[in-house]
Amino acid sequence: MGIVAAFAIIGGAVFHVFDLFAVFQDFRRAHESWPLEEIAGGLVAVALSVPFLIWGRSSSLRSVVHARIEAERAGQAISHLDMLTGLPNRAALNAILQLRGMAPEAAETYVLMIDLDRFKPLNDLRGHAAGDIILRKVGERLCKLSGPRTKAFRMGGDEFAMLLTRASGEAEATALADRVVAAVSEPFLVEDWRETLTCSVGIAKAEPSITATEVINHADQAMYHAKSGPARGWALFDDELGDALRERALLAAELRDAVHCNTLLPFFQPILKIETGELIGFEVLARWQRGDKGFVAPDVFIPLAEELGLIDRLSDQLLRRCCAAMASWDPKLSISFNLSPRQLNHAGLAKRIGRILDEAGIPGSRLAIEITETAVFIDMDRARQVISELRALGVRVSLDDFGIGTSSLAVLSQLPFDTIKIDRSFISDIEHNPQNAKIVRGVLALARSLELTVTAEGIESDEDLAFLKTNNCVQGQGYFFSRPVPEDALPQLVDDVARAAAIMRGEIAELPVPLTSLSSALAGREAKGRTAQ
């Protein structure tokens, strides 16, 4: 555009020269008495000045064009730079990958996507200024890993990237990923506090047949897989992972539909008093039947629901359905309902639960909320607040999976729980594991001193139950009593448990076949009970 403008100006100036001669002719006719030499001299002076005028105008134009080009270059450089860390940004990585796509060595290029784990809670806790310091320090560490064939980028938020060119193979890319994981895991010193972070890295090869956007997407997908995958902290995108991620995307779409249509179901596992066999209530377990593909495991779809932002809606649907069912039950029966770790940090949790209870006309005392050690340890202050709000509704709060976390006693000492649930890993086959037997006895003694109720999970045999009965565990659940059942199977289950308890009291002499093992256990096998001690 600048060259066209310059030619326009020059051309205009030339045409103006010809115009001067026409003006001269008219002037000469009107002033024939003037000496021709004077007129010719003036015309020569004018003609000689025209090139200098043109040169001056074109020089000025060159300066304007040059300044504009420099400004465009500066603007482009800024648009490819992250202002916080000084690293190139996502647009720069895209541009480089697009250029390398035409180069012979493109097939030996790898992209590493890096995401800081648990950065958001840290940012919320310490403040955005501290979070920015951490991000700059991460950028500095990645720069130290850069070299002639590697370059660091900040993609935005808490995501970074590394570009490896002319690599010798995927082994070099995975070795770089190991160095990234190690560099990020070094403690950060910020003002008067020390913080340790981890990261997840996804690696993708820049194949000549795929675009820059596809390479980055592949690395992104591998990174998210690394978050839930191996402890090494990174994952490499390949065809197998691509198939798995496509299946996961399909699963996510179907889960959205299931939550939208409210088709997930509550299943119920009975909780009994170990001494008498009396039914106390049920633990509610979410179940999702994926059409003719069968049931999807909760440890698959619950984390996925959290990631998709569906967990609150899913949880509310199940709790609302359970509370509606409870309206027709014996008022003595209650339910235990699990919260996922992320739900504990969501605003308005206790208010939503209270509203659902009110809608169904169910008192809070018939509901227990189960929270894992992992969930409460993430933010102890937030956990304390939520537990206080729940107990104000009359809702009991249980510490789930007790014993498998890193700070069980610290959690018990700081938070007001009503019940602890001993994890199934300590109960199953306890008669053959003296160490677990000692641990369980210690937990039961601790709970009694703290005036906490104990529920033993994972009871699967006569021997498990006999041990717990002998050691005065109050209540328990497990496959020995019943697997989780759908709502329409509850009447039969309630009847069977009542018959088993009646046999134990000597009120009836026989029990339907499905619960024969339950009847013998509830009746008590004193010899085995003494042996299990």
C-alpha positions as CSV (number, residue, x, y, z in Angstrom):
1,M,0.0,0.0,0.0
2,G,2.9,2.4,0.8
3,I,4.6,1.8,-2.7
4,V,1.3,2.5,-4.5
5,A,0.9,5.7,-2.6
6,A,4.5,6.7,-3.5
7,F,3.9,6.1,-7.2
8,A,0.7,8.1,-7.0
9,I,2.5,11.1,-5.6
10,I,5.4,10.8,-8.2
11,G,2.9,10.4,-11.0
12,G,1.0,13.3,-9.9
13,A,4.1,15.4,-9.7
14,V,5.1,14.5,-13.3
15,F,1.7,15.4,-14.6
16,H,2.0,18.7,-12.8
17,V,5.2,19.3,-14.9
18,F,3.3,19.0,-18.1
19,D,0.6,21.2,-16.7
20,L,3.3,23.9,-16.1
21,F,4.0,24.0,-19.9
22,A,0.3,24.5,-20.7
23,V,0.2,27.3,-18.1
24,F,3.3,28.8,-19.7
25,Q,1.7,29.0,-23.1
26,D,-1.4,30.7,-21.7
27,F,0.8,33.1,-19.7
28,R,3.0,33.9,-22.8
29,R,0.0,34.9,-24.9
30,A,-1.4,37.1,-22.2
31,H,2.0,38.7,-21.6
32,E,3.6,38.9,-25.1
33,S,5.4,42.1,-24.2
34,W,7.5,40.3,-21.5
35,P,11.0,39.3,-22.6
36,L,11.1,35.7,-23.6
37,E,14.4,35.1,-21.9
38,E,13.0,36.0,-18.5
39,I,10.0,33.7,-19.0
40,A,12.2,30.9,-20.2
41,G,14.6,31.4,-17.2
42,G,11.7,31.2,-14.7
43,L,10.4,28.1,-16.4
44,V,13.8,26.4,-16.2
45,A,14.1,27.3,-12.5
46,V,10.7,25.8,-11.9
47,A,11.6,22.6,-13.9
48,L,14.8,22.2,-12.0
49,S,13.0,22.4,-8.6
50,V,10.5,19.7,-9.4
51,P,12.9,16.7,-8.9
52,F,13.9,18.1,-5.6
53,L,10.3,18.5,-4.5
54,I,9.6,14.9,-5.7
55,W,12.7,13.6,-3.8
56,G,11.6,15.4,-0.7
57,R,8.1,14.1,-0.8
58,S,9.3,10.5,-1.5
59,S,11.8,10.7,1.3
60,S,9.1,11.8,3.7
61,L,6.9,9.0,2.4
62,R,9.7,6.4,2.9
63,S,10.0,7.6,6.5
64,V,6.3,7.2,7.1
65,V,6.2,3.7,5.5
66,H,9.3,2.6,7.5
67,A,7.8,3.8,10.8
68,R,4.6,2.0,10.0
69,I,6.4,-1.3,9.2
70,E,8.4,-1.0,12.5
71,A,5.2,-0.3,14.4
72,E,3.6,-3.4,12.9
73,R,6.6,-5.5,13.8
74,A,6.6,-4.2,17.3
75,G,2.9,-4.9,17.6
76,Q,3.4,-8.4,16.3
77,A,6.2,-9.1,18.7
78,I,4.0,-7.9,21.7
79,S,1.1,-10.1,20.5
80,H,3.5,-13.1,20.6
81,L,4.8,-12.3,24.1
82,D,3.4,-13.1,27.6
83,M,3.7,-9.9,29.6
84,L,3.9,-11.6,33.0
85,T,6.7,-14.1,32.4
86,G,8.4,-12.6,29.3
87,L,8.0,-16.0,27.6
88,P,6.5,-16.4,24.1
89,N,2.8,-17.2,24.2
90,R,0.3,-19.6,22.6
91,A,0.2,-17.5,19.4
92,A,4.0,-17.7,19.1
93,L,3.9,-21.5,19.5
94,N,1.2,-21.7,16.8
95,A,3.2,-19.6,14.4
96,I,6.4,-21.6,14.9
97,L,4.6,-24.9,14.5
98,Q,2.9,-23.7,11.3
99,L,6.3,-22.7,9.9
100,R,8.0,-25.9,10.9
101,G,5.2,-27.8,9.2
102,M,6.9,-26.9,5.9
103,A,10.3,-27.9,7.1
104,P,12.0,-31.3,6.6
105,E,12.7,-31.8,10.3
106,A,9.1,-31.2,11.3
107,A,8.6,-34.9,12.0
108,E,11.2,-34.7,14.8
109,T,9.4,-31.9,16.7
110,Y,7.6,-32.6,20.0
111,V,5.3,-30.3,22.0
112,L,5.1,-30.7,25.8
113,M,2.1,-29.1,27.5
114,I,2.6,-28.4,31.2
115,D,-0.1,-27.8,33.7
116,L,0.5,-26.8,37.4
117,D,-1.4,-29.1,39.7
118,R,-3.5,-27.5,42.5
119,F,-2.4,-24.0,41.5
120,K,-5.9,-22.6,41.8
121,P,-6.4,-23.4,45.5
122,L,-2.9,-22.0,46.1
123,N,-3.7,-18.8,44.2
124,D,-7.0,-18.4,46.1
125,L,-5.3,-19.0,49.5
126,R,-2.1,-16.9,49.0
127,G,-3.5,-14.2,46.7
128,H,-3.0,-13.4,43.0
129,A,0.2,-11.4,43.6
130,A,1.8,-14.5,45.2
131,G,0.4,-16.6,42.4
132,D,2.0,-14.3,39.8
133,I,5.4,-14.7,41.6
134,I,5.0,-18.5,41.3
135,L,4.2,-18.3,37.6
136,R,7.2,-16.1,37.0
137,K,9.5,-18.5,38.9
138,V,8.1,-21.5,36.9
139,G,8.8,-19.6,33.7
140,E,12.4,-19.0,34.9
141,R,12.9,-22.6,35.7
142,L,11.6,-23.7,32.3
143,C,13.9,-21.1,30.6
144,K,16.9,-22.8,32.3
145,L,15.8,-26.0,30.6
146,S,15.8,-24.3,27.2
147,G,18.6,-24.6,24.7
148,P,19.3,-24.5,21.0
149,R,16.6,-27.1,20.3
150,T,14.2,-26.4,23.2
151,K,12.1,-23.3,23.9
152,A,9.6,-22.5,26.7
153,F,6.2,-20.9,26.3
154,R,3.4,-19.7,28.6
155,M,0.1,-20.7,27.2
156,G,-2.1,-18.8,29.7
157,G,-3.3,-19.3,33.3
158,D,-1.2,-22.0,34.9
159,E,-0.3,-23.7,31.6
160,F,3.1,-23.7,30.0
161,A,4.7,-25.5,27.1
162,M,8.1,-26.6,25.8
163,L,9.0,-27.1,22.1
164,L,11.6,-29.7,21.3
165,T,13.0,-29.6,17.7
166,R,15.3,-32.0,15.8
167,A,14.7,-34.6,18.5
168,S,16.4,-38.0,18.3
169,G,13.2,-39.7,19.2
170,E,10.5,-39.9,21.9
171,A,13.0,-40.9,24.5
172,E,14.5,-37.5,24.3
173,A,11.0,-35.9,24.7
174,T,10.2,-38.0,27.7
175,A,13.6,-37.2,29.3
176,L,12.7,-33.5,28.9
177,A,9.4,-34.2,30.5
178,D,11.2,-35.8,33.5
179,R,13.4,-32.7,33.8
180,V,10.3,-30.4,33.7
181,V,8.5,-32.4,36.4
182,A,11.7,-32.3,38.6
183,A,12.2,-28.6,38.1
184,V,8.6,-27.6,39.0
185,S,8.6,-29.9,42.0
186,E,11.5,-28.0,43.7
187,P,10.1,-25.9,46.6
188,F,9.1,-22.3,45.9
189,L,10.1,-19.6,48.4
190,V,7.8,-16.6,48.4
191,E,8.1,-14.0,51.1
192,D,7.8,-15.9,54.4
193,W,6.3,-19.1,53.1
194,R,7.4,-22.2,51.3
195,E,5.3,-24.0,48.8
196,T,5.7,-27.3,46.8
197,L,3.9,-27.8,43.6
198,T,3.7,-30.7,41.1
199,C,2.8,-30.6,37.4
200,S,1.3,-32.8,34.7
201,V,2.9,-33.0,31.3
202,G,1.5,-34.1,28.0
203,I,3.8,-35.0,25.1
204,A,2.7,-35.0,21.4
205,K,4.8,-35.5,18.2
206,A,4.3,-32.9,15.5
207,E,3.5,-35.3,12.6
208,P,3.7,-33.7,9.1
209,S,0.1,-34.8,8.5
210,I,-1.5,-32.8,11.3
211,T,-1.9,-29.1,11.9
212,A,-0.4,-27.0,14.6
213,T,-3.7,-26.8,16.4
214,E,-4.0,-30.6,16.4
215,V,-0.5,-31.1,17.8
216,I,-1.3,-28.7,20.7
217,N,-4.7,-30.5,21.3
218,H,-2.9,-33.9,21.4
219,A,-0.5,-32.6,23.9
220,D,-3.3,-31.1,25.9
221,Q,-5.2,-34.4,25.9
222,A,-2.1,-36.3,27.0
223,M,-1.6,-33.8,29.8
224,Y,-5.1,-34.3,31.2
225,H,-4.5,-38.1,31.0
226,A,-1.3,-37.6,33.0
227,K,-3.3,-36.0,35.8
228,S,-5.2,-39.2,36.4
229,G,-2.5,-41.6,35.2
230,P,0.9,-42.7,36.3
231,A,2.8,-41.1,39.2
232,R,5.7,-40.1,36.9
233,G,3.8,-37.0,36.0
234,W,3.7,-37.2,32.2
235,A,1.9,-39.1,29.4
236,L,2.7,-39.5,25.7
237,F,0.0,-39.2,23.1
238,D,-0.3,-42.2,20.8
239,D,-3.0,-44.0,18.9
240,E,-4.1,-46.0,21.9
241,L,-4.4,-42.9,24.0
242,G,-6.2,-41.2,21.2
243,D,-8.8,-44.0,21.1
244,A,-9.2,-43.9,24.9
245,L,-9.7,-40.1,24.8
246,R,-12.3,-40.4,22.0
247,E,-14.1,-43.0,24.1
248,R,-13.8,-40.6,27.1
249,A,-15.3,-37.8,25.1
250,L,-18.2,-40.0,24.1
251,L,-18.6,-41.0,27.8
252,A,-18.6,-37.4,28.8
253,A,-21.3,-36.6,26.2
254,E,-23.5,-39.5,27.4
255,L,-23.0,-38.4,31.1
256,R,-24.2,-34.9,30.3
257,D,-27.3,-36.4,28.7
258,A,-27.8,-38.7,31.7
259,V,-27.6,-35.9,34.2
260,H,-29.8,-33.7,32.0
261,C,-32.4,-36.4,31.9
262,N,-32.0,-37.4,35.5
263,T,-31.4,-41.1,34.7
264,L,-28.6,-41.9,37.3
265,L,-29.9,-44.1,40.1
266,P,-29.3,-44.4,43.8
267,F,-28.5,-47.9,45.0
268,F,-28.7,-48.7,48.7
269,Q,-26.4,-50.8,50.9
270,P,-27.7,-51.6,54.4
271,I,-25.9,-50.5,57.6
272,L,-26.7,-52.7,60.6
273,K,-26.1,-52.8,64.3
274,I,-23.5,-55.5,64.7
275,E,-24.7,-56.6,68.2
276,T,-28.4,-57.0,67.3
277,G,-28.7,-57.2,63.6
278,E,-31.0,-54.2,63.6
279,L,-31.2,-52.2,60.4
280,I,-30.1,-48.6,61.0
281,G,-30.2,-47.3,57.4
282,F,-28.4,-47.4,54.1
283,E,-25.4,-45.9,52.4
284,V,-26.5,-44.3,49.1
285,L,-24.2,-45.2,46.1
286,A,-24.6,-43.6,42.7
287,R,-25.0,-45.9,39.8
288,W,-25.1,-45.2,36.1
289,Q,-26.2,-47.7,33.5
290,R,-24.8,-46.8,30.1
291,G,-27.5,-48.3,27.9
292,D,-26.7,-51.8,26.9
293,K,-23.0,-51.4,27.8
294,G,-23.8,-52.0,31.5
295,F,-22.9,-50.1,34.6
296,V,-20.1,-47.5,34.6
297,A,-17.9,-47.7,37.7
298,P,-18.4,-44.8,40.1
299,D,-14.6,-44.1,40.2
300,V,-14.9,-43.4,36.5
301,F,-18.0,-41.2,36.2
302,I,-17.8,-39.3,39.5
303,P,-14.4,-37.7,38.7
304,L,-15.7,-37.1,35.2
305,A,-18.8,-35.4,36.6
306,E,-16.5,-33.2,38.7
307,E,-14.4,-32.2,35.7
308,L,-17.5,-31.4,33.6
309,G,-19.0,-29.3,36.4
310,L,-22.0,-31.7,36.7
311,I,-21.3,-33.0,40.2
312,D,-23.6,-30.7,42.2
313,R,-26.5,-31.3,39.9
314,L,-26.0,-35.0,39.9
315,S,-25.6,-35.1,43.7
316,D,-28.8,-33.0,44.2
317,Q,-30.8,-35.2,41.9
318,L,-29.8,-38.4,43.8
319,L,-30.3,-36.8,47.3
320,R,-33.7,-35.5,46.2
321,R,-34.8,-38.9,45.0
322,C,-33.5,-40.6,48.2
323,C,-35.3,-38.1,50.5
324,A,-38.6,-38.6,48.5
325,A,-38.2,-42.4,49.0
326,M,-37.5,-41.9,52.8
327,A,-40.9,-40.3,53.3
328,S,-42.5,-43.8,53.1
329,W,-39.9,-45.6,55.2
330,D,-39.8,-46.4,58.9
331,P,-38.9,-43.1,60.5
332,K,-36.0,-44.8,62.4
333,L,-34.2,-45.5,59.1
334,S,-31.6,-43.0,57.8
335,I,-29.3,-42.6,54.8
336,S,-25.6,-41.9,54.5
337,F,-24.8,-39.8,51.5
338,N,-21.3,-39.2,50.0
339,L,-19.9,-35.9,48.9
340,S,-17.1,-35.7,46.4
341,P,-13.9,-33.7,47.4
342,R,-14.8,-30.8,45.1
343,Q,-18.3,-30.4,46.4
344,L,-16.9,-29.4,49.8
345,N,-15.5,-26.2,48.3
346,H,-18.7,-25.2,46.5
347,A,-20.6,-22.3,47.9
348,G,-24.1,-22.9,49.2
349,L,-23.7,-26.6,49.8
350,A,-25.4,-26.7,53.2
351,K,-28.2,-24.5,52.0
352,R,-29.0,-26.8,49.0
353,I,-29.0,-29.8,51.3
354,G,-31.3,-28.1,53.7
355,R,-33.7,-27.1,50.9
356,I,-33.9,-30.7,49.6
357,L,-34.7,-31.9,53.2
358,D,-37.4,-29.3,53.6
359,E,-39.0,-30.2,50.2
360,A,-39.3,-33.8,51.3
361,G,-40.3,-33.1,54.9
362,I,-37.3,-35.1,56.2
363,P,-35.6,-34.0,59.4
364,G,-31.8,-33.5,59.2
365,S,-31.3,-36.2,61.8
366,R,-32.2,-38.9,59.2
367,L,-29.3,-37.8,57.0
368,A,-25.5,-38.4,57.4
369,I,-23.0,-36.8,55.1
370,E,-19.8,-38.7,54.4
371,I,-16.6,-36.8,53.7
372,T,-13.2,-38.3,53.0
373,E,-10.0,-37.4,54.7
374,T,-8.6,-36.2,51.4
375,A,-11.4,-33.7,50.9
376,V,-11.2,-32.1,54.4
377,F,-7.4,-31.9,54.3
378,I,-7.4,-29.8,51.1
379,D,-8.9,-26.8,53.1
380,M,-9.4,-27.5,56.8
381,D,-11.0,-24.1,57.4
382,R,-13.6,-24.6,54.7
383,A,-14.3,-28.1,55.9
384,R,-14.9,-26.8,59.4
385,Q,-17.3,-24.2,58.2
386,V,-19.3,-26.8,56.0
387,I,-19.5,-29.3,58.9
388,S,-20.7,-26.6,61.2
389,E,-23.4,-25.6,58.8
390,L,-24.5,-29.2,58.2
391,R,-24.7,-30.0,61.9
392,A,-26.8,-26.8,62.4
393,L,-29.4,-28.6,60.1
394,G,-29.3,-31.6,62.4
395,V,-27.3,-33.6,59.8
396,R,-24.7,-36.0,61.1
397,V,-21.2,-35.9,59.5
398,S,-19.0,-39.0,59.0
399,L,-15.3,-39.2,58.2
400,D,-15.1,-41.8,55.4
401,D,-12.3,-44.2,54.6
402,F,-10.7,-43.5,57.9
403,G,-7.1,-44.8,58.2
404,I,-5.9,-44.5,54.6
405,G,-5.2,-40.8,54.6
406,T,-2.0,-39.0,55.7
407,S,-3.5,-37.2,58.7
408,S,-6.4,-39.1,60.2
409,L,-5.6,-38.1,63.8
410,A,-5.1,-34.4,62.9
411,V,-8.5,-34.4,61.1
412,L,-10.2,-35.9,64.1
413,S,-8.7,-33.5,66.5
414,Q,-9.7,-30.4,64.5
415,L,-13.1,-31.2,63.1
416,P,-16.4,-32.2,64.9
417,F,-17.3,-35.5,63.3
418,D,-20.1,-37.7,64.6
419,T,-19.0,-41.0,63.0
420,I,-15.8,-42.5,61.6
421,K,-16.0,-45.3,59.0
422,I,-13.0,-47.7,59.1
423,D,-11.9,-48.3,55.5
424,R,-12.6,-51.8,54.1
425,S,-8.9,-52.4,53.5
426,F,-8.5,-52.9,57.3
427,I,-11.6,-55.1,57.7
428,S,-11.5,-57.6,54.9
429,D,-9.9,-60.9,55.9
430,I,-9.0,-59.4,59.3
431,E,-8.7,-62.8,61.0
432,H,-5.6,-63.5,58.9
433,N,-4.0,-60.1,59.3
434,P,-2.8,-59.6,62.9
435,Q,-1.4,-56.1,62.2
436,N,-4.8,-54.9,60.8
437,A,-6.5,-56.4,63.8
438,K,-4.4,-54.4,66.2
439,I,-5.1,-51.2,64.2
440,V,-8.8,-51.8,64.2
441,R,-8.8,-52.4,68.0
442,G,-6.9,-49.2,68.5
443,V,-9.3,-47.2,66.3
444,L,-12.3,-48.6,68.2
445,A,-10.7,-47.6,71.5
446,L,-9.9,-44.2,70.2
447,A,-13.4,-43.7,69.0
448,R,-14.9,-44.7,72.3
449,S,-12.7,-42.2,74.1
450,L,-13.8,-39.4,71.7
451,E,-17.4,-40.5,71.9
452,L,-17.6,-41.2,68.2
453,T,-19.7,-44.0,66.6
454,V,-17.7,-46.4,64.4
455,T,-19.0,-48.1,61.2
456,A,-16.9,-50.9,59.8
457,E,-16.9,-51.1,56.0
458,G,-16.2,-54.1,53.9
459,I,-17.5,-56.9,56.1
460,E,-17.4,-60.0,53.9
461,S,-17.3,-63.1,56.1
462,D,-18.5,-64.7,59.3
463,E,-15.0,-64.2,60.8
464,D,-14.9,-60.4,59.9
465,L,-18.3,-59.9,61.7
466,A,-17.3,-62.1,64.7
467,F,-14.1,-60.1,65.3
468,L,-16.0,-56.8,65.1
469,K,-18.7,-58.1,67.4
470,T,-16.2,-59.3,70.0
471,N,-14.4,-55.9,69.9
472,N,-17.7,-53.9,70.4
473,C,-17.8,-52.2,67.0
474,V,-21.3,-50.6,66.9
475,Q,-22.3,-50.9,63.3
476,G,-21.1,-52.2,59.9
477,Q,-21.8,-52.9,56.3
478,G,-20.5,-55.0,53.5
479,Y,-21.2,-57.7,50.9
480,F,-21.7,-60.2,53.7
481,F,-24.9,-58.5,54.5
482,S,-25.9,-57.3,51.1
483,R,-24.6,-55.8,47.9
484,P,-26.0,-52.4,47.0
485,V,-29.5,-52.8,45.6
486,P,-31.8,-50.6,43.6
487,E,-34.8,-48.8,45.3
488,D,-37.4,-51.3,44.1
489,A,-35.5,-54.1,45.9
490,L,-35.5,-52.3,49.3
491,P,-38.8,-53.8,50.6
492,Q,-37.5,-57.4,50.2
493,L,-34.1,-56.4,51.7
494,V,-35.7,-54.7,54.7
495,D,-37.9,-57.8,55.3
496,D,-34.9,-60.2,55.0
497,V,-32.8,-58.2,57.5
498,A,-35.8,-58.1,59.9
499,R,-36.1,-61.8,59.7
500,A,-32.4,-62.3,60.3
501,A,-32.6,-60.1,63.4
502,A,-35.7,-62.0,64.6
503,I,-33.8,-65.3,64.3
504,M,-31.0,-63.9,66.4
505,R,-33.6,-62.9,69.1
506,G,-35.0,-66.4,68.9
507,E,-38.4,-65.1,67.7
508,I,-38.4,-67.3,64.5
509,A,-36.6,-70.5,63.6
510,E,-35.8,-70.1,59.9
511,L,-34.7,-67.6,57.4
512,P,-35.3,-67.4,53.6
513,V,-32.4,-68.9,51.7
514,P,-30.8,-65.7,50.3
515,L,-29.6,-64.6,53.8
516,T,-28.6,-67.9,55.3
517,S,-25.1,-66.7,55.9
518,L,-26.3,-63.5,57.4
519,S,-28.5,-65.4,59.9
520,S,-25.7,-67.6,61.1
521,A,-23.4,-64.5,61.6
522,L,-26.0,-62.5,63.4
523,A,-26.9,-65.4,65.6
524,G,-23.2,-65.3,66.7
525,R,-20.6,-68.0,66.4
526,E,-19.1,-67.8,69.8
527,A,-16.3,-70.2,69.1
528,K,-15.2,-68.3,66.0
529,G,-15.7,-65.0,67.9
530,R,-13.3,-66.2,70.6
531,T,-10.8,-67.4,68.0
532,A,-10.9,-64.1,66.2
533,Q,-9.8,-62.2,69.3
